[in-house]
Amino acid sequence: QVQLVESGGGLVQPGGSLKLSCTASGISVRAAPVGWYRQPPGKQRDEVAGITRGGTNYGDSVKGRFTISIDSTQNTVYLQMDNLKPEDTAVYYCNIPLGGPFWGQGTQVTVSS
């Protein structure tokens, strides 16, 4: 049984940083592409970052501010978010499409002064 558990969200001021974690069980995060998505209130869910064996990719709105990475020893995918803006406010989800898709429960990120 595959489970994804996100954590690390919270309230942060504009310009601040947060690091989100997505810990997987039942599947290796190294064996499949993994994506971070976000869903702002009243809007659709969009991918902001992805990581595969071939590299990483980012949405235009987060390029240069967000960094996705993997810790194989923890079977965890991270999303380091720097220089946060109010428009980054959303529920953030991790996703593994292989054999699924599999989604976590999400973690709320609120950027506000």
WOSUL-V445545 format. One record per residue. RES is the residue in one letter. PSI is psi as a letter, one per 30 degrees, with the letter a starting at -180 (999 if undefined). BURIAL is # if it has 9 or more other C-alpha atoms within 8 Angstrom, else .. D_CENTER is the distance of its C-alpha to the mean C-alpha in Angstrom with 1 decimal. Layout:
[[RES:PSI:BURIAL:D_CENTER] [RES:PSI:BURIAL:D_CENTER]]
//
This chain:
[[Q:k:.:20.8] [V:k:.:17.1] [Q:k:#:14.9] [L:k:#:11.2] [V:j:#:10.8] [E:l:#:8.0] [S:l:#:9.6] [G:f:#:10.0] [G:l:#:10.1] [G:a:#:13.5] [L:k:.:16.0] [V:k:#:16.3] [Q:l:#:18.9] [P:k:#:18.6] [G:f:.:18.3] [G:a:#:16.6] [S:l:#:13.6] [L:l:#:11.0] [K:j:#:9.0] [L:k:#:6.3] [S:k:#:7.2] [C:j:#:7.1] [T:k:#:10.8] [A:k:#:12.6] [S:k:#:16.3] [G:f:.:18.7] [I:k:.:17.0] [S:k:#:16.3] [V:f:#:12.9] [R:f:#:15.4] [A:f:.:17.3] [A:l:#:14.9] [P:k:#:12.5] [V:k:#:8.8] [G:k:#:6.5] [W:k:#:3.2] [Y:l:#:5.8] [R:l:#:7.5] [Q:j:#:11.0] [P:l:#:13.5] [P:k:.:16.7] [G:g:.:19.0] [K:l:.:16.9] [Q:l:.:15.4] [R:k:.:11.9] [D:k:.:10.8] [E:k:#:8.5] [V:f:#:7.4] [A:k:#:6.9] [G:l:#:8.4] [I:k:#:10.4] [T:a:#:13.8] [R:f:.:17.0] [G:f:.:18.1] [G:a:.:15.5] [T:l:#:12.5] [N:l:.:12.2] [Y:l:#:10.9] [G:l:#:11.9] [D:e:.:15.1] [S:f:.:14.1] [V:f:#:11.6] [K:k:.:13.5] [G:f:.:15.1] [R:e:#:13.0] [F:k:#:9.4] [T:k:#:9.4] [I:k:#:7.5] [S:l:.:9.8] [I:k:#:11.3] [D:j:#:13.9] [S:e:.:16.1] [T:f:.:18.3] [Q:f:.:15.8] [N:h:#:14.2] [T:k:#:10.8] [V:k:#:7.8] [Y:l:#:6.7] [L:j:#:5.1] [Q:k:#:8.5] [M:j:#:9.3] [D:l:#:13.0] [N:h:#:15.7] [L:k:#:13.9] [K:l:#:15.9] [P:e:#:16.9] [E:f:.:15.5] [D:f:#:11.9] [T:k:#:12.8] [A:l:#:11.0] [V:k:#:9.5] [Y:k:#:5.8] [Y:k:#:5.6] [C:l:#:5.0] [N:k:#:8.2] [I:j:#:11.1] [P:f:#:13.9] [L:k:.:16.6] [G:g:.:19.1] [G:b:.:17.3] [P:l:.:15.0] [F:k:#:13.3] [W:k:#:10.8] [G:a:#:10.0] [Q:f:.:11.6] [G:l:#:8.9] [T:k:#:9.0] [Q:k:#:11.0] [V:k:#:10.7] [T:k:#:14.2] [V:j:#:15.6] [S:k:#:19.3] [S:999:.:22.5]]
//
